[in-house]
């Protein structure tokens, strides 16, 4: 069993930045692709980004150029750096790998 724990969410003004972290309970990052989904209020869960074991990344069009995913295998942690945040980025952000999901961290973009 693997536990994923997200952190770093919070309230930020439009145009601001946040960095989310997702730490795994044991070393699996070097084996599987890691990624992030998000779910806005009243909407379906939306895929945001992923990073493969060799460091290749993909992004949803809605966040491309503003969000950056990275991983530190030694720390069993994946990061999501978010810049130029918009109100429509408001959501609970979940990290995932293989069949495991974190509990989510809330990001609110508002004045």
MOBELMO-V88536 format. One line per field, one symbol per residue. phi: phi as a letter, one per 40 degrees, with the letter a starting at -180 (. if undefined). Layout:
# MOBELMO-V88536
phi: ???
This chain:
# MOBELMO-V88536
phi: .bbbbcahcicacdgcbabcbbbccacbccbbcbabbabcdgbccbcbaabcccgcbbbcdcbdgbbbbabbccbfbbbbcbbfcbdcccacbbcaafbbbccgbcbbbac
